[in-house]
Amino acid sequence: MAIDMRDILDALGNRADLSEEQAAYAFQQLFEGLLTPAQAGALLMGLRAKGETPVELACAARAGLAKARLVTGLPTDKPILDIVGTGGDRTHSFNCSTAVSLYLAALGHRVVKHGNRAVSSSSGSADALEGLGLPLSTPADKVPAELARTGFVFLFAPNYHPAFAHIAPVRREMGVRTLFNLMGPLLNPARPSHQLLGVGQAAFLPLMADTLARTAPDVTALVIHGSGGGSDGKDGGFDELTPFGPGLGFEVAGGAVKPFRLDPAEYGLAGHSPADVRVADKPAALAAIKAVLTGRANAAMQAMTAINLGAAIMLATGREMAPCMAEAKQAVADGAAGRFAHE
């Protein structure tokens, strides 16, 4: 029987989950620009109202990647990492994932980071890297050479996902969360082998982990949510690991998913206050990341960078967490990524 958008929208209106065939068809139509604004808005709101499933989010990610400008020709002799978050945690923290990415490159790892400008934060990864004088517009065919030269390449999302232009006006008019707020970390055009994937809302951890296992069965990842320091589970947490309390999430490897917990106190990195990692605006964010890269930031920012860097080193090397945390603490204390600060 032929699939019809009216049947899909009717199913969503009745809070029914879409089949894989229905979801694949709906998102293929969406990314091809074949849905009317009313249909596109109804699809996105219907999914949100009933709650998105891993099957639906996976179909959306596959459809997005099918229309993306993919990066090919990358080496396979070493892991390629992406350190990324969903955003949306409203913490206005410094650009931790960007700092961690640059530290990894400085330590000899390969990082291909996919990101954008700020939407709900004080400064997005693109804003921070632009302020550091690093290129945002590396074309796909130049990525392998740039990665070999510096160990770090940034893929500016709008350059690699032209099909998103079909959806942008609808998302702007809706002005609310849709599954597109979760899709960014799943759409890296380089298809990294390893990811430290932060989720801004803990409720979405299982959805993101299960979807990643479906869309990238060969990936090794930690899907994490960091504590905001509260004790009631409603602490306004972070899409990165923090020194403010234990981080929770899932390990993803070989298509399997299992729970993950990291207590910063075990590595001498606990304490501080969320207020110590906030930045007010882009100039403050740029000053903060320069201080972090050169080992001159406040203790909370240094600790938060080290925690995430240690977890990323563990992902990249397969070593035990304790020595990876020790390496990370020393690197951050030494300002080992200072060459990226251009000071």
Residue frames relative to the residue before (quaternion, step in Angstrom):
aa qw qx qy qz dx dy dz
M 1.0000 0.0000 0.0000 0.0000 0.00 0.00 0.00
A 0.4974 -0.6745 0.4597 0.2938 3.57 -0.90 0.92
I 0.4070 -0.6911 0.5437 0.2474 3.53 -1.13 0.77
D 0.0889 -0.8048 0.5869 -0.0020 3.56 -0.91 0.95
M 0.5242 -0.6569 0.4364 0.3214 3.59 -0.92 0.88
R 0.6002 0.5599 -0.3791 0.4273 3.60 1.04 -0.60
D 0.6518 0.5021 -0.3166 0.4721 3.57 1.01 -0.79
I 0.6321 0.5318 -0.3284 0.4580 3.59 1.05 -0.80
L 0.6887 0.4691 -0.2862 0.4729 3.58 0.85 -0.93
D 0.6227 0.5299 -0.3425 0.4628 3.58 1.07 -0.69
A 0.6330 0.5271 -0.3273 0.4630 3.57 1.01 -0.81
L 0.6643 0.4930 -0.3069 0.4706 3.58 0.92 -0.88
G 0.6277 0.5438 -0.3325 0.4468 3.57 1.03 -0.74
N 0.7010 0.4124 -0.2458 0.5274 3.55 1.22 -0.54
R 0.4790 -0.7076 0.3938 0.3388 3.58 1.37 0.35
A 0.3937 0.6931 -0.4991 0.3399 3.56 1.04 0.83
D 0.4681 -0.6530 0.5136 0.3012 3.58 -1.05 0.76
L 0.4509 -0.6762 0.5117 0.2785 3.56 -1.12 0.68
S 0.4723 -0.6188 0.5396 0.3207 3.54 -1.19 0.57
E 0.6628 -0.4911 0.3655 0.4311 3.58 -1.22 0.28
E 0.6452 0.5213 -0.3211 0.4570 3.58 1.02 -0.80
Q 0.6607 0.4989 -0.3087 0.4683 3.59 0.94 -0.84
A 0.6780 0.4912 -0.3018 0.4560 3.58 0.87 -0.93
A 0.6413 0.5215 -0.3296 0.4562 3.58 0.94 -0.83
Y 0.6583 0.5015 -0.3081 0.4693 3.59 0.94 -0.85
A 0.6646 0.5234 -0.3152 0.4301 3.58 0.82 -0.97
F 0.7333 0.4216 -0.2529 0.4697 3.60 0.82 -0.92
Q 0.5680 0.5456 -0.3946 0.4732 3.58 1.15 -0.42
Q 0.6517 0.5028 -0.3068 0.4780 3.58 0.98 -0.83
L 0.6489 0.5318 -0.3170 0.4423 3.57 0.96 -0.87
F 0.7332 0.4275 -0.2477 0.4671 3.59 0.79 -0.99
E 0.6238 0.5101 -0.3447 0.4814 3.59 1.19 -0.32
G 0.4587 -0.6939 0.4406 0.3376 3.59 1.26 -0.20
L 0.4628 0.7162 -0.4097 0.3239 3.57 1.23 0.47
L 0.6082 0.5244 -0.3704 0.4667 3.60 1.25 -0.01
T 0.4774 -0.6221 0.5273 0.3272 3.55 -1.15 0.59
P 0.6514 -0.4992 0.3696 0.4358 3.63 -1.16 0.32
A 0.6392 0.5237 -0.3355 0.4523 3.60 1.01 -0.75
Q 0.6641 0.4950 -0.3084 0.4678 3.59 0.95 -0.82
A 0.6514 0.5195 -0.3166 0.4533 3.57 0.96 -0.89
G 0.6723 0.4935 -0.2950 0.4663 3.58 0.91 -0.89
A 0.6527 0.5086 -0.3157 0.4644 3.57 1.01 -0.82
L 0.6217 0.5411 -0.3373 0.4548 3.59 1.02 -0.77
L 0.7143 0.4610 -0.2645 0.4553 3.57 0.76 -1.04
M 0.6924 0.4597 -0.2876 0.4761 3.59 0.93 -0.82
G 0.6157 0.5452 -0.3495 0.4490 3.58 1.06 -0.66
L 0.6455 0.5090 -0.3122 0.4762 3.56 1.02 -0.81
R 0.6664 0.4961 -0.3135 0.4599 3.57 0.91 -0.88
A 0.6701 0.5350 -0.3167 0.4055 3.59 0.84 -0.97
K 0.7415 0.3761 -0.2375 0.5023 3.60 0.95 -0.74
G 0.5103 -0.6177 0.4304 0.4158 3.58 1.24 -0.55
E 0.3715 -0.7517 0.5018 0.2124 3.57 -0.58 1.15
T 0.2964 -0.7394 0.5793 0.1727 3.57 -1.15 0.70
P 0.6487 -0.5021 0.3811 0.4264 3.61 -1.22 0.29
V 0.6172 0.5419 -0.3529 0.4482 3.61 1.02 -0.71
E 0.6866 0.4859 -0.2872 0.4583 3.59 0.87 -0.91
L 0.6776 0.4734 -0.2973 0.4778 3.58 0.90 -0.89
A 0.6263 0.5332 -0.3361 0.4587 3.60 1.03 -0.72
C 0.6525 0.4996 -0.3159 0.4741 3.60 0.96 -0.80
A 0.6270 0.5233 -0.3346 0.4702 3.58 1.04 -0.73
A 0.6699 0.4949 -0.3029 0.4633 3.58 0.91 -0.89
R 0.6490 0.5080 -0.3282 0.4615 3.61 0.93 -0.82
A 0.6541 0.5053 -0.3185 0.4641 3.59 0.96 -0.82
G 0.6446 0.5194 -0.3190 0.4614 3.58 1.03 -0.77
L 0.6784 0.4798 -0.2929 0.4730 3.58 0.94 -0.85
A 0.6067 0.5645 -0.3556 0.4322 3.59 1.09 -0.64
K 0.7293 0.3867 -0.2254 0.5174 3.61 1.16 -0.55
A 0.5394 0.6499 -0.3915 0.3652 3.61 1.27 -0.08
R 0.4585 -0.5979 0.5648 0.3365 3.53 -1.38 0.23
L 0.1857 -0.8345 0.5125 0.0811 3.56 -0.07 1.29
V 0.3828 -0.6875 0.5719 0.2321 3.54 -1.26 0.60
T 0.0394 -0.8013 0.5968 -0.0137 3.57 -0.78 1.04
G 0.7228 0.4730 -0.3107 0.3967 3.55 -1.32 0.11
L 0.4254 0.7029 -0.4734 0.3175 3.59 1.20 0.33
P 0.5423 -0.6285 0.4366 0.3468 3.62 -1.04 0.67
T 0.2710 -0.7801 0.5479 0.1335 3.54 -1.15 0.63
D 0.4821 0.6947 -0.4244 0.3238 3.59 1.26 0.12
K 0.7621 0.1870 -0.1256 0.6070 3.59 1.27 -0.33
P 0.6087 -0.5528 0.4048 0.4001 3.61 -1.16 0.45
I 0.1951 -0.7158 0.6540 0.1477 3.51 -1.27 0.56
L 0.1745 -0.8369 0.5176 0.0343 3.54 -0.58 1.22
D 0.0850 -0.7230 0.6766 0.1106 3.48 -1.40 0.39
I 0.1390 -0.7539 0.6392 0.0612 3.55 -0.94 0.98
V 0.1709 0.8222 -0.4924 0.2287 3.55 -0.18 1.27
G 0.1335 -0.7807 0.6038 0.0897 3.54 -1.23 0.51
T 0.5796 -0.5840 0.4389 0.3610 3.53 -1.26 0.37
G 0.3551 -0.6932 0.5337 0.3293 3.57 1.14 -0.61
G 0.6270 0.5896 -0.3782 0.3410 3.51 -1.28 -0.34
D 0.5207 0.6446 -0.4391 0.3470 3.62 1.16 0.18
R 0.3389 -0.7942 0.4528 0.2221 3.60 1.35 -0.10
T 0.4271 0.7222 -0.4558 0.2971 3.60 1.12 0.52
H 0.2402 -0.7982 0.5113 0.2091 3.60 1.24 -0.44
S 0.2683 0.7766 -0.5179 0.2380 3.53 0.98 0.91
F 0.6530 -0.4979 0.3921 0.4147 3.55 -1.31 0.28
N 0.6237 -0.5755 0.3839 0.3639 3.60 -1.25 0.37
C 0.0930 -0.8557 0.5082 0.0290 3.54 0.52 1.25
S 0.6904 0.4818 -0.3136 0.4392 3.63 0.74 -0.95
T 0.6267 0.5241 -0.3384 0.4669 3.59 1.09 -0.65
A 0.6452 0.5127 -0.3146 0.4710 3.58 0.97 -0.86
V 0.6506 0.5122 -0.3150 0.4638 3.58 0.94 -0.87
S 0.6261 0.5447 -0.3339 0.4470 3.59 0.99 -0.82
L 0.6930 0.4688 -0.2787 0.4715 3.58 0.92 -0.89
Y 0.6104 0.5262 -0.3524 0.4757 3.59 1.08 -0.62
L 0.6285 0.5319 -0.3406 0.4539 3.59 0.95 -0.80
A 0.6555 0.5046 -0.3111 0.4678 3.58 0.93 -0.89
A 0.6522 0.5198 -0.3118 0.4552 3.58 0.99 -0.86
L 0.6960 0.4557 -0.2619 0.4893 3.59 1.17 -0.62
G 0.6540 -0.5682 0.2982 0.4007 3.59 1.25 0.23
H 0.5291 0.6051 -0.4244 0.4169 3.59 1.24 0.23
R 0.4124 -0.6940 0.5320 0.2555 3.58 -1.28 0.29
V 0.0271 -0.8094 0.5848 -0.0458 3.55 -0.73 1.12
V 0.0234 -0.7445 0.6671 0.0131 3.55 -0.97 0.95
K 0.0899 -0.8383 0.5378 -0.0060 3.55 -0.15 1.34
H 0.1981 -0.7666 0.6066 0.0714 3.53 -0.95 1.00
G 0.2646 0.7924 -0.5121 0.1997 3.61 -0.67 1.01
N 0.3499 -0.7281 0.5682 0.1568 3.49 -1.38 -0.05
R 0.6322 -0.4817 0.4188 0.4392 3.53 -1.29 -0.20
A 0.6978 -0.4754 0.3312 0.4211 3.55 -1.30 0.25
V 0.1489 -0.7472 0.6404 0.0971 3.51 -1.16 0.78
S 0.8196 0.0573 -0.0064 0.5700 3.58 0.70 -1.09
S 0.6383 0.5232 -0.3287 0.4591 3.60 1.26 -0.03
S 0.6571 -0.5001 0.3773 0.4193 3.56 -1.30 0.07
S 0.7968 -0.0252 0.0639 0.6003 3.57 1.09 -0.73
G 0.2956 -0.7569 0.5571 0.1715 3.56 -0.80 1.02
S 0.7019 -0.4530 0.3241 0.4439 3.56 -1.28 0.17
A 0.6444 0.5164 -0.3311 0.4566 3.60 0.98 -0.77
D 0.6334 0.5299 -0.3313 0.4563 3.59 1.00 -0.79
A 0.6753 0.4992 -0.2969 0.4546 3.57 0.91 -0.93
L 0.6905 0.4779 -0.2872 0.4608 3.58 0.86 -0.93
E 0.6041 0.5387 -0.3488 0.4724 3.57 1.08 -0.68
G 0.6581 0.5120 -0.2997 0.4636 3.57 0.99 -0.85
L 0.6729 0.4738 -0.2826 0.4928 3.58 1.17 -0.61
G 0.5102 -0.6744 0.4046 0.3481 3.58 1.27 -0.09
L 0.4810 0.6606 -0.4427 0.3691 3.59 1.21 0.41
P 0.5656 -0.6439 0.3909 0.3357 3.62 -1.00 0.74
L 0.2591 -0.7643 0.5761 0.1294 3.54 -1.12 0.82
S 0.7655 0.4181 -0.1777 0.4556 3.57 1.12 -0.58
T 0.1839 0.7891 -0.5611 0.1696 3.60 0.95 0.80
P 0.3425 -0.7484 0.5226 0.2225 3.64 -0.62 1.05
A 0.6942 -0.5211 0.3062 0.3910 3.55 -1.18 0.63
D 0.7086 0.4738 -0.2858 0.4379 3.60 0.88 -0.86
K 0.6725 0.4788 -0.2950 0.4812 3.61 1.24 -0.25
V 0.4640 0.7180 -0.4304 0.2896 3.58 1.25 -0.25
P 0.6652 0.5062 -0.3495 0.4232 3.68 0.74 -0.84
A 0.6753 0.4901 -0.3067 0.4580 3.61 0.91 -0.86
E 0.6582 0.5002 -0.3103 0.4693 3.59 0.97 -0.83
L 0.6311 0.5265 -0.3316 0.4632 3.58 1.03 -0.75
A 0.6549 0.5025 -0.3125 0.4700 3.59 0.98 -0.81
R 0.6738 0.5181 -0.2914 0.4389 3.58 1.05 -0.76
T 0.8429 0.1922 -0.0498 0.5002 3.59 0.77 -1.03
G 0.4430 -0.6946 0.4596 0.3317 3.61 1.16 -0.45
F 0.7645 0.2708 -0.1552 0.5640 3.58 1.29 -0.08
V 0.0558 0.7615 -0.6445 0.0406 3.55 -1.02 0.90
F 0.2254 -0.7566 0.6000 0.1293 3.54 -1.06 0.84
L 0.1792 -0.7632 0.6143 0.0892 3.54 -0.96 0.96
F 0.2557 -0.7826 0.5525 0.1300 3.57 -0.35 1.28
A 0.5110 -0.7310 0.3585 0.2757 3.54 -0.36 1.35
P 0.6790 0.4980 -0.3381 0.4204 3.68 0.75 -0.85
N 0.6317 0.5417 -0.3349 0.4419 3.60 1.14 -0.54
Y 0.7530 0.3997 -0.1927 0.4860 3.56 1.15 -0.61
H 0.7580 0.3109 -0.1778 0.5451 3.60 1.24 -0.24
P 0.0431 -0.8440 0.5344 0.0158 3.62 0.53 1.12
A 0.6043 0.5854 -0.3641 0.3994 3.60 1.09 -0.59
F 0.5503 0.6182 -0.4055 0.3881 3.60 1.17 -0.37
A 0.5096 0.6501 -0.4182 0.3779 3.56 1.24 -0.32
H 0.5915 0.5748 -0.3682 0.4292 3.59 1.14 -0.56
I 0.7570 0.4148 -0.1972 0.4647 3.56 1.00 -0.84
A 0.5203 0.6939 -0.4020 0.2936 3.58 1.14 -0.61
P 0.6761 0.4832 -0.3373 0.4423 3.68 0.76 -0.83
V 0.6447 0.5177 -0.3271 0.4575 3.59 0.98 -0.79
R 0.6556 0.5055 -0.3165 0.4631 3.58 0.92 -0.87
R 0.6417 0.5196 -0.3319 0.4562 3.59 0.96 -0.80
E 0.6846 0.4830 -0.2936 0.4601 3.58 0.89 -0.89
M 0.6381 0.5122 -0.3334 0.4682 3.60 1.05 -0.72
G 0.1227 -0.8583 0.4894 0.0932 3.58 0.92 -0.87
V 0.6511 0.4623 -0.3270 0.5053 3.61 1.19 0.46
R 0.6638 -0.4931 0.3687 0.4246 3.56 -1.28 0.24
T 0.0179 0.7466 -0.6651 -0.0051 3.52 -1.13 0.80
L 0.7047 -0.4396 0.3024 0.4676 3.59 -1.20 0.02
F 0.5279 0.6253 -0.4189 0.3935 3.61 1.19 -0.26
N 0.5908 0.5660 -0.3673 0.4424 3.59 1.15 -0.45
L 0.6987 0.4379 -0.2611 0.5019 3.58 1.22 -0.41
M 0.6103 0.6419 -0.3353 0.3210 3.58 1.14 -0.56
G 0.5179 0.6983 -0.4106 0.2749 3.60 1.04 -0.69
P 0.7138 0.4551 -0.2810 0.4522 3.63 0.75 -0.96
L 0.6648 0.5063 -0.3002 0.4600 3.60 1.24 -0.35
L 0.7058 0.5103 -0.2239 0.4374 3.57 1.29 -0.25
N 0.2818 0.7635 -0.5386 0.2181 3.61 1.12 0.46
P 0.3909 -0.7642 0.4583 0.2304 3.64 -0.50 1.13
A 0.6244 0.5356 -0.3425 0.4537 3.60 1.24 -0.25
R 0.2681 -0.7940 0.4975 0.2241 3.59 1.31 -0.23
P 0.0618 -0.8474 0.5270 0.0177 3.61 0.60 1.14
S 0.5031 -0.6659 0.4680 0.2906 3.53 -1.17 0.63
H 0.7863 0.1875 -0.0750 0.5839 3.58 1.21 -0.57
Q 0.0173 -0.8093 0.5869 -0.0168 3.57 -0.98 0.85
L 0.1516 -0.6785 0.7048 0.1410 3.48 -1.28 0.67
L 0.0316 -0.8501 0.5206 -0.0727 3.53 -0.12 1.37
G 0.1632 -0.8154 0.5522 0.0598 3.55 -0.44 1.23
V 0.1861 -0.7772 0.5969 0.0714 3.55 -1.04 0.86
G 0.4281 -0.7621 0.4341 0.2180 3.56 -0.62 1.17
Q 0.7653 0.2254 -0.1403 0.5864 3.59 1.16 -0.54
A 0.4806 -0.7175 0.4222 0.2756 3.56 -0.58 1.17
A 0.5898 0.6032 -0.3691 0.3900 3.60 1.07 -0.63
F 0.7013 0.4664 -0.2693 0.4670 3.58 1.15 -0.53
L 0.3858 0.7478 -0.4735 0.2603 3.62 1.22 0.00
P 0.6945 0.4565 -0.3137 0.4592 3.66 0.71 -0.90
L 0.6315 0.5405 -0.3332 0.4451 3.58 0.98 -0.82
M 0.6955 0.4689 -0.2848 0.4640 3.60 0.83 -0.95
A 0.6620 0.5045 -0.3182 0.4538 3.60 0.92 -0.83
D 0.6775 0.4809 -0.2981 0.4699 3.59 0.87 -0.90
T 0.6505 0.5107 -0.3221 0.4607 3.59 1.00 -0.77
L 0.6393 0.5159 -0.3301 0.4649 3.59 0.96 -0.81
A 0.6443 0.5207 -0.3229 0.4578 3.59 0.97 -0.80
R 0.6648 0.4990 -0.2950 0.4712 3.59 1.10 -0.68
T 0.7632 0.4074 -0.2095 0.4557 3.57 0.84 -0.98
A 0.7893 0.1531 -0.0753 0.5898 3.60 1.16 -0.53
P 0.0838 -0.8599 0.5013 0.0476 3.61 0.50 1.15
D 0.6742 0.4835 -0.3011 0.4702 3.61 1.19 -0.36
V 0.5316 0.6568 -0.4040 0.3504 3.60 1.24 -0.18
T 0.2184 -0.7080 0.6512 0.1644 3.53 -1.31 0.53
A 0.1136 0.8349 -0.5179 0.1475 3.59 -0.53 1.11
L 0.1998 -0.6752 0.6804 0.2032 3.44 -1.47 0.23
V 0.1422 -0.7553 0.6367 0.0625 3.55 -0.81 1.05
I 0.0362 0.8712 -0.4755 0.1165 3.54 -0.18 1.30
H 0.1238 -0.7337 0.6614 0.0948 3.51 -1.40 0.40
G 0.2618 -0.8093 0.5125 0.1174 3.56 -0.70 1.11
S 0.5621 -0.6292 0.4368 0.3119 3.53 -1.14 0.73
G 0.2984 -0.7312 0.5858 0.1820 3.51 -1.19 0.69
G 0.6607 -0.5563 0.2883 0.4134 3.58 1.27 0.26
G 0.5591 0.6086 -0.4004 0.3958 3.59 1.23 -0.11
S 0.3954 -0.7271 0.5159 0.2207 3.56 -1.26 0.30
D 0.6572 0.5409 -0.3081 0.4249 3.60 1.25 -0.06
G 0.5688 -0.6115 0.3852 0.3927 3.59 1.25 0.18
K 0.7019 0.3745 -0.2585 0.5481 3.58 1.29 -0.02
D 0.2370 0.8555 -0.4265 0.1732 3.49 1.01 0.97
G 0.4650 -0.6660 0.4677 0.3486 3.59 1.19 0.13
G 0.0642 0.8726 -0.4791 0.0694 3.52 0.87 1.09
F 0.5440 -0.6369 0.4787 0.2633 3.51 -1.44 0.00
D 0.4165 -0.6697 0.5357 0.3018 3.55 -1.27 0.32
E 0.6422 0.3604 -0.3607 0.5724 3.53 1.12 0.89
L 0.5727 -0.5293 0.4729 0.4101 3.55 -1.28 0.21
T 0.1404 -0.8068 0.5719 0.0472 3.59 -1.05 0.73
P 0.5092 -0.6229 0.4832 0.3452 3.60 -1.26 0.22
F 0.5450 0.6801 -0.3672 0.3251 3.60 1.27 -0.11
G 0.7792 -0.1534 0.1055 0.5985 3.58 1.28 -0.16
P 0.7127 -0.4567 0.3001 0.4399 3.60 -1.25 0.16
G 0.3133 -0.7208 0.5902 0.1842 3.53 -1.12 0.80
L 0.2014 -0.7869 0.5789 0.0706 3.54 -1.10 0.80
G 0.2846 0.7646 -0.5557 0.1598 3.55 -1.23 0.34
F 0.5040 -0.6266 0.5061 0.3119 3.50 -1.22 -0.66
E 0.3311 -0.6642 0.6269 0.2371 3.51 -1.26 0.57
V 0.1047 -0.7715 0.6258 0.0467 3.56 -1.02 0.87
A 0.2197 0.7640 -0.5791 0.1810 3.59 -0.71 1.06
G 0.8490 0.0603 -0.0685 0.5204 3.55 -0.89 0.96
G 0.6763 -0.4960 0.2870 0.4628 3.57 1.13 0.60
A 0.6167 0.5261 -0.3493 0.4700 3.59 1.29 0.01
V 0.2112 -0.7751 0.5899 0.0816 3.55 -1.17 0.70
K 0.1076 0.7885 -0.6022 0.0635 3.59 -0.89 0.91
P 0.6270 -0.5844 0.3583 0.3702 3.61 -1.08 0.68
F 0.1357 -0.7736 0.6177 0.0394 3.53 -1.23 0.69
R 0.0290 0.7781 -0.6271 0.0240 3.57 -1.08 0.76
L 0.0208 -0.7926 0.6094 -0.0032 3.56 -0.96 0.86
D 0.1495 -0.7855 0.5978 0.0574 3.55 -0.72 1.13
P 0.3766 -0.7582 0.4771 0.2359 3.63 -0.43 1.11
A 0.5575 0.6181 -0.3934 0.3903 3.58 1.16 -0.47
E 0.6052 0.5772 -0.3520 0.4203 3.59 1.13 -0.59
Y 0.7591 0.3425 -0.1775 0.5244 3.58 1.22 -0.47
G 0.5573 -0.6450 0.3713 0.3680 3.55 1.24 0.41
L 0.5745 0.6072 -0.3532 0.4201 3.57 1.17 0.59
A 0.4719 0.6856 -0.4387 0.3388 3.61 1.18 0.35
G 0.5845 0.5900 -0.4437 0.3368 3.53 -1.31 0.40
H 0.6353 0.5607 -0.3979 0.3515 3.54 -1.33 -0.39
S 0.3836 -0.7070 0.5547 0.2129 3.54 -1.36 0.08
P 0.5923 -0.5757 0.4155 0.3809 3.63 -1.06 0.62
A 0.5884 0.5853 -0.3769 0.4113 3.59 1.08 -0.59
D 0.6324 0.5707 -0.3244 0.4112 3.60 1.17 -0.60
V 0.7313 0.3894 -0.2438 0.5042 3.61 1.20 -0.28
R 0.4927 0.6586 -0.4352 0.3662 3.60 1.25 0.16
V 0.1130 -0.7505 0.6458 0.0828 3.52 -1.27 0.60
A 0.4809 -0.7267 0.4235 0.2477 3.55 -0.94 0.91
D 0.8134 -0.0390 0.0934 0.5729 3.57 0.96 -0.80
K 0.7515 -0.4043 0.2625 0.4504 3.59 -1.28 -0.01
P 0.6500 0.4975 -0.3540 0.4525 3.66 0.84 -0.72
A 0.6560 0.4955 -0.3139 0.4749 3.59 0.98 -0.80
A 0.6354 0.5279 -0.3255 0.4599 3.58 1.04 -0.77
L 0.6518 0.5072 -0.3177 0.4658 3.58 0.99 -0.80
A 0.6425 0.5104 -0.3227 0.4718 3.58 0.96 -0.83
A 0.6559 0.5247 -0.3133 0.4432 3.58 0.99 -0.84
I 0.6981 0.4583 -0.3057 0.4573 3.60 0.80 -0.89
K 0.6031 0.5352 -0.3650 0.4654 3.61 1.07 -0.58
A 0.6527 0.5055 -0.3121 0.4702 3.57 1.00 -0.82
V 0.6423 0.5198 -0.3228 0.4615 3.59 0.99 -0.83
L 0.6900 0.5023 -0.2882 0.4342 3.60 0.84 -0.95
T 0.7457 0.3825 -0.2056 0.5053 3.56 1.15 -0.60
G 0.5545 -0.6557 0.3722 0.3521 3.58 1.27 0.25
R 0.5941 0.5980 -0.3475 0.4106 3.59 1.20 0.43
A 0.4495 0.6974 -0.4565 0.3213 3.61 1.22 0.19
N 0.6426 -0.5004 0.3847 0.4343 3.55 -1.27 0.15
A 0.7065 -0.5068 0.2949 0.3964 3.57 -1.25 0.47
A 0.6414 0.5347 -0.3372 0.4347 3.60 1.00 -0.74
M 0.6706 0.4813 -0.3004 0.4779 3.59 0.92 -0.86
Q 0.6284 0.5267 -0.3356 0.4638 3.57 1.02 -0.79
A 0.6737 0.4979 -0.2994 0.4566 3.59 0.90 -0.93
M 0.6673 0.5047 -0.3111 0.4509 3.59 0.89 -0.90
T 0.6302 0.5168 -0.3288 0.4772 3.57 1.03 -0.75
A 0.6732 0.5128 -0.2988 0.4410 3.58 0.88 -0.94
I 0.6315 0.5369 -0.3407 0.4438 3.61 0.96 -0.80
N 0.7128 0.4402 -0.2605 0.4798 3.57 0.82 -0.97
L 0.6216 0.5292 -0.3402 0.4668 3.58 1.06 -0.69
G 0.6442 0.5229 -0.3238 0.4546 3.59 0.95 -0.83
A 0.6527 0.5015 -0.3124 0.4743 3.58 0.95 -0.85
A 0.6598 0.5064 -0.3078 0.4621 3.59 1.00 -0.79
I 0.6272 0.5199 -0.3335 0.4744 3.60 1.03 -0.75
M 0.6247 0.5331 -0.3311 0.4646 3.57 1.02 -0.80
L 0.6392 0.5224 -0.3200 0.4648 3.59 0.98 -0.85
A 0.7149 0.4862 -0.2550 0.4331 3.55 0.85 -1.04
T 0.7923 0.3524 -0.1511 0.4746 3.57 1.00 -0.83
G 0.3704 -0.7360 0.4876 0.2887 3.58 1.14 -0.56
R 0.4505 0.6870 -0.4525 0.3470 3.59 1.27 0.24
E 0.6477 -0.4826 0.4005 0.4327 3.55 -1.31 0.11
M 0.6205 -0.5963 0.3645 0.3557 3.55 -1.13 0.67
A 0.6383 0.5761 -0.3523 0.3696 3.63 0.85 -0.90
P 0.7103 0.4187 -0.3009 0.4792 3.67 0.71 -0.85
C 0.6049 0.5480 -0.3604 0.4516 3.60 1.11 -0.55
M 0.6447 0.5015 -0.3117 0.4855 3.58 1.04 -0.77
A 0.6355 0.5236 -0.3311 0.4608 3.57 0.99 -0.77
E 0.6453 0.5083 -0.3164 0.4744 3.59 0.97 -0.83
A 0.6623 0.5178 -0.3023 0.4494 3.55 0.96 -0.90
K 0.6410 0.5273 -0.3246 0.4535 3.59 0.93 -0.89
Q 0.6776 0.4887 -0.2971 0.4623 3.56 0.91 -0.88
A 0.6465 0.5278 -0.3231 0.4462 3.58 0.95 -0.86
V 0.6793 0.4783 -0.2910 0.4744 3.57 0.93 -0.89
A 0.6343 0.5232 -0.3309 0.4630 3.59 0.99 -0.77
D 0.7052 0.4620 -0.2526 0.4748 3.57 1.06 -0.80
G 0.3684 -0.7228 0.5038 0.2966 3.61 1.19 -0.32
A 0.1307 0.8675 -0.4712 0.0908 3.55 1.09 0.83
A 0.6886 0.4446 -0.2840 0.4975 3.60 1.23 -0.28
G 0.2764 0.8212 -0.4699 0.1685 3.57 1.25 0.30
R 0.5822 0.5986 -0.3923 0.3858 3.61 1.07 -0.56
F 0.6521 0.5101 -0.3245 0.4576 3.60 1.15 -0.45
A 0.5977 0.5877 -0.3656 0.4047 3.60 1.21 -0.29
H 0.2501 -0.8152 0.4938 0.1707 3.61 1.25 -0.28
E 0.3998 0.7029 -0.4903 0.3250 3.55 0.88 0.97
